[in-house]
Amino acid sequence: MRKRTCMGIMLAVAVAAVCCLYIIKKDNVLLCVENGQPCISVRTAQSENKVFLWQDGDGEEAEKEAAGFFFLPSCVTGHKIRLGDTGGSSVRIDGQLCQEGDAFAWEEGQKFSIQVTDASYDSHTYEVGFMKSANIPAMFIDTASGGLDYLHENKENEETGRICVLQADGVTEYQDELPRISGRGNSTWEFEKKPYALKLKEDQPLCGLRESDRWRLLAIWNEGSRMGDKIAMDLAQALGLSYSTQGTWVDLYLNGEYRGIYLLTESVTVGSGRVEINDMEKTNKQKNVSIEAGTAKHYEEEDNKGFLLEDGAEVDGGYLIEKDHPKHWEAEDSGFCLSRGDLFTINSPRHASKEQVAYIQNYVEEIDTLVQNGDPAVWEKLDLPSFTKRFLVDEIALEMDTGSTSMYFYKDRGDEKLYSGPAWDYDNAFGEDSDSDSFFVNYGETIVNNNERLAISINWYQKLYETPEMQQCIVEAYAGVLPFFEKLLDTGIDRYAEQIRASAAMDDARWESVRTADNDMPRYKSFEANVNYTKFFLANRLNCLCARWGVPHEAFAAPASGETHQVTFSVYEGVVETVEASDGEPLSSAPEYDGGVYQGWTYRRGGEPYSSYIPVYEDMELYNAKWE
């Protein structure tokens, strides 16, 4: 009898727990009213976060009765939303007056009319749609100011705030005060969808990545498939390139505003779990109180710059340096210029003493002399495995900025060699970026040729590529990483696509009007077409590299459905020609035109010039505009 009573109690407790869990899940989404506007409150057992209605427009346009979206995070379960706190306003949904606690069911693709009337009978009606992410975490950040104007005014501006990270299943992984959020990036900062840098209170693992207090949120604006940076990071790890960064996708909400899908990544910095070399910045701060006090005197000479410190005599290492673009270099605190004109930023120590700047400048200058002279002794100064692996990441990705910016190297204390890496910044890679001569969509090109084209690019790849040591190492490392690509093209990219498909759809809806106004659309309209193009570029690129380096391998296959698509060529007077093209096949030719009158065939959607390397994965239109 006692056993049955105990079993009954245990059963009752279990049922109660299940019911409690059900109630939390069922009621974790509330429609509330804040400042006269509808918003969604997403509640879990550990946290509550707001999602505000996004409307296409700002200022006066946002005040109009206009269509908008609630972009919901992955953790939202079911389609039922209950009415919560309305702040004294009455709410009608599709004409039906609702009371607190009433529920309605939403469906994607369906619009709801939500009318909010305050105590003074001022009424606004919102035509609202719902979209929901799936499979990826959500990051909610609220700035101390409650706005983004100051943050977006200049990427150097910083704000404090609060951060909450919700896993896809609704578990609150992390929430705390946020000491700093700021802008980051160079060319990517110029887009409407901004990238950000975060500083946490302490080291913390986020979303399955290694722990750190410094994180980056990449806007992946240029990536139609949203996979370029992620694939490059995966490739660097597959090659065994030391200190390779990791990344994973998140939905970002700033002050309740959905900002889109981002790639949360580890930062390139010196520290445990990052670039693990002697931290001279830490040593400099310990020895020089002027750094912490903000009074360290900065100096700048013709070919180097840094700080005049009380004690900067320790010079051996470690150093994290970056080959940088002239415009970016100007804004940095510490750096140097080689006699041939190549500019390097000293990322660590950031407050480099005059002695330290001179040391690393002379050290790199000696290496450059060996490189330029073709001296075999260069491999006594350069780490061959890391240079080979980093070269392969750059070569396979065909990243347009390689050699000019975001190219990192490091030297540790007590080690005479310079190492290449970590690999970083691949948002213009894997055929995503084109130019007037189709260089970056030409899967048969080489990064060496690209570096020769750019006057600001360091020429080390050109000089080292033909050395027998690097050639042998390239072939061995490339052959060893082909199984990684077999899995990636077979199932990996499809798995990534399934993971981010819903979030990519929300991102497209959120930013479509901005992209349209700026003529800055992804190459293809559909997410699936953009994903297929990533596979297409990779398959053809790998086949070309196998042939170039004599590595036997069964040909990688690009996706092709067997369907046909309509490709229209038009000028302002009207349609010139419409042709049918096979799915996954590039166009073999385009109609001729008078170059004295017309500028050249251009893809209507992406605004890039026609290229015989771009395959057809959906109906496409090309136009030809007259010279002005």
Disulfide bonds with the S-S distance in Angstrom:
none
